[in-house]
Amino acid sequence: MDFEFLECIGHGGFGQVFKAVNQQSNEILAIKSVHLNNGDDVKPMEEGRLLKECNHENLIKFHGVYRLDQESGNLFIAMEFCGGGSLYDLYKYLGPFCNDEVAYVCREVLKGLKYLHGKSLIHRDIKGQNILVNETGKVKIGDLGLAARVSDLSARFQRVGTYDWMAPEVSRVKFVGPYNEKCDIWSLGMMTMEIAEAQIPSIDLRRNGNWSRECHDFIRRLLVFNPSRRPSAEELLLHPFVNGSHLTQCQMNRRLKCQELYKMLDKSLQPGHEEVQEAGCKAEHVVKGTHGGRQQPGHVEEQGHGEGQEPGRGEGQEPGRGEGQEPGRAEGQEPG
């Protein structure tokens, strides 16, 4: 494995993610180091196999799986590096995405989901932390650690994912039976509200969000409780909200530039660094230019996360939720 590890860019219960350079090609990559419990490499190897099967512009590109030796406790998954970070990274300091940014991101994620679902794969953990942006503004679905095949019936009985983004049929799988790829559509609806408001989403936001009429209608179509009546990714790509010809990678350029300025601030917040103070002023100016002077909502508490993983998420476990309870309603209560 001819990689030089440059810095840790994420961590979680699975292990760590590093920025690394291939010493032969000088290509920058992301290396996910997965700690193997008692030599159990089935799940991380399955993630590697799924990544290897997929080849789409809106999915993270796979480079290989490596193990130093049989006694090593770690498995290394090499993937495409996205210098822009996750959607979560891009809103936690810079505030909500504007209407066109939200539309562009949703269109690109839908294209990736259409591809995954066409290969009978379910992502099962769509959220801001798992959607990455590269240096040119291209949007990529990452972290297939919880992905499953539709043909794997036992997997479709598992209650996995992240609580606030989880589809109702996944949270109540014990009572309603196996789910399918439509659970990703619900999660996308929650993610749409997440980036539009720069906060953890809730079902109540769909009525109170200050969004465009097209955005409201788009979210309404995603958040249908009955999965059989929820549209597919292919159908949603025809929705007016995500179908504008003006929605290009350029939508992300201003936000990416501002993110770079904030990174300069983070690296050397010391008195007397005039260039850093200047960067801070520029960053504030760009944010105001993006959102028309709109007040930034309260800072979302930063969570120690690896590639898309939030603390406290075990397989089939969500924080603060009783078994079978759906977001925004009491246990056992059906929608009105």
N, C-alpha and C positions, 0 to 999 in steps of 0.2 A: 504494500500500500504506500505509494509514493506521494504522500500528502504532508504538507506543513500546516499545522494548526495555528491559525493567527489569533483568534479570540473566540470566547464563548458568547453566542448571541441569543441563547435561550436555554431554559432548563425546566424540568418538571419531574413527575413521578417515574417516567420512562427512562430518564437519563438526561443527556445534554445535546445541544445543537451547536456546532462550531462553524465559523467561517474558516475555510482552508484554501490552500492553493495546491494545484497539481504540479509537482516539481518538474514533470516532463513537458507539459504543455503550457504551464503558467496560467491555466484557467482557474478562476475563482469558483469554488463550490461550497455547498452547505453539507456538512457531515453530521448525520444524526447518530449519536452513540447510544445504543440501547443496552441497558444492563440485563443480562440473562439470569433469571432465577433458577438455580439448580440445573443450569445447562439447557433450560427450555427455550429453544429458539424458534418454535413453531410460529408464533404470532409475528415477530419481526420479520421472519423469512417470508411469511405470507404477504406482509406489506410490501416487501421487496418484489415479490412475484407480481403483485397487482400493479405496482409502478412500472415494472418491465413490460407488462401487457399493454399499457396505455401510451399512446403517442398522439398528443393533441396540444395545440398552441395555448390552451387555457388550463392545462394541467402541468404541474411541476415535472420537469424532465428527470428521468432516472439515469444514474450513471453506473451504479453497481453496488453489490453487497460484499463486505469484506469482514474476515475474522482473522485476527493476528495468529492465533493458534488454537488448538482444541481446548487448552486449559484456560484460555482467556475468558473473562466474565463479560466481555462486551462484544456487540456486533455493530458494525459501522455501515450505515446506508448513505451513499453519496448521491446528492441531488443537485439540481440547478440552484444557484444562489440568486435570491431576489433582493437587490440592494435597497429597494424602497420600503421593505418591511411589510408587515401585515396591515390590513385595514384598521385594526385596533391601534397599531402604532401610529397610523396616519391621522387618527382623530383624537387620541387621548390628550395631545397637547394643542392641536390645531383646531379643534372643535368640529361641529357637524359638517358632513359633506353637503355641498349645494345640490340642487335638484338634478342638474346635468351630470354631476359626478356620480350620484346615486344611480341614475339611469344607465350610465356607461358601465359601472361595476356590475349591476344586475344583469345586463345583457351578456357580458363576458362570462359571468358565473353560469348563466343559463346555457350558454354554448358548451361549457365544460360539463354541465350536468346532462345535457342532451347526449353528449358522447358517452359518459359513464353509464347512463341508463340504457343507451343503445347496446352496450356490452353487458347488460344485465348485472350491473354493479350499483350498490347503494353506498353513498359516502357516510351517512349517519352522523356527521358532526359539522355541518355547514354553520359557520359563524365568522365574525370579523377576524378573529385570531388565526383562522385557518385559510383565509384568502390573502394571498401575497401579491405584491406589485413589484415588478422589476424596475430598473433604472430608467426605462423609456416609457413607463406607464402601462405596460402590458399586465393584465390581471390573470393570476394563476390560482387554481384550486390546489391546496397542499394538504398534507397530513392524511394519508389513507390508513392510519393506524387502526381506525374502527370500521373501515370499509368492509362490506360483505357482499357475497354473491347472492343474487335472487334465488338461485338453485339450492342454496344452503338453508333449508327450512329451520334448522336449529338456531342459526344466527338470526333469523327473522322473528324468533321468539325471545331474543335477548333485549333487555331494556338498557340500552347504552346511548351515550351522547352527552350533551351538556344541558342541564335543567332548563334554563330560560329559553333555549332555542329548540327544545325537543317537541316533536309532533305529539298530539294527544293520543294517537293510536300506538305510539311507542311507549309512552308512559303507562298506558293501560293495556299493554300487550297480554298481560296475564288474564284479562277479562274479555278482550275482544279478538284475540287470535293474532296470527302473524301479519306483519305489515309488509309494505313493498317500497319501491323507490319514491313514491309520492311523499314519504316523510321528509325527503330532502327539499321538496317544494315548500312545505310549511316552514322549515328551518330558514330557507331563503327569505320568506316573508318576515320572520323575526329579525334576520340580519339586516334587511332593508330598513326597518325601523331603527335598529341599532346604529347604523352609520348616519342615518338622517337626523338622529337626535344626539349622537355621541354619548350613549348610555346603554346600560343593560336593558334589553327590550322587555316589554310586558304586553299582554294582549289588550290592555286598556288603551295603549298608545294609538291603536289603529283608529280610534274615534277622535282623539285629541291632537294628533300631530298637525303642525302647521306646514303642510306640504301642498304641492300642486294637485289639481283635480285628477290628473292622470296617475300620479303617484298613489293617491288614495285608492283609486280603482284597482291599480295593480296589486297593492297590498291586500285589498279585500278579496281578490281572486285567489291569492296565495293562501290566505288564512281561512280556508273552508274546513270545518271540522270533519266532515265526511270525506275521507281520502278518495273514494270512488268518484266524487264530484269535483275534485281538485284537478285543475288542468295540468297537462304534462309540460315539461321544459320546452318541447318543440312548439306547442300551442302558445305558450307564454311569450315566445320570441316574436310573435306577431302583434303583441300588445303595443299600442301607440306610445306608451311610456318609454319603451326600450327600443323603439324602431326608428329613431330619428337618424338621418344621414349625418348630422353634425356631431354625433357621439363617437369620438375617436380617442386615441391615446392622449391626445393633447389636453383632454379634460383634466388629466392628472398632473400635468407639468408644473402648474403653479404650486400645488400642494407638495410635490416632490422637492421643488426648489426650497420651499419653506422648511421642509423636514431637514434638508441638508444644513440650513442655517441654524436650526435648533441643535443639530448634532455638534456643530462647532461650539455652541454655547455649553453643551454638556461636557465637552472634553476639557475645557479650560475656563471654568468660572472662577477667575482669580482677579483681584484688584489690579488695575493698571493695564489690562489687556484691552486696548481701544478697539482692536479689530473684532473682538468678541462682542463688545457693547454695540458696535455698529451692526453686527450680525443680528443681535437681538432686536434692534430697531427695524431692520429690514424684514425680519420674520413677522413682527407685529403688523407692519404695513401690508404684507402679503396676505395675512389672515383676514384683515379688515377688507382688503380688496376682494377676497374670495367670497365673503359672506355679507358684504354690504353693510358692515358695521354692526351686524347682529351680535348680541352679547353671547359669549361662549358659556355653555352650561357648566355646572359644577364639575370639577375634575373627577373622572372615573378612576377609582383607586387602582393603582398599578398592581398587577398580580404577577407573581413569579411564574412564568409560563415558558414552556418549551415550544416546539413547533406546534402552535395551535392548542396546547393543552393548558387547562386551567387547574389551579390547586384543588385538591379534594375530589377530583374526578376519577373514580375507579370504574372498572368495567361494570356496567349495569347500575351504577350508583350515582345519584344526583344529590346535591346539597339541599337540606331543608325542605324535603318533600316527602310526604307519605306515599306508600306504595299505591300506585294506581291513580294518584291525584294529578290532575291536569293543571296547566298554568291558568291562573285567573279564575279558578272555580274550586269549590269544596269537593272533597273526595266523594265520588259516586254521583255527583250532580251532573246532569246532562245539560247541554246548551239549550237555551230557550228557543 
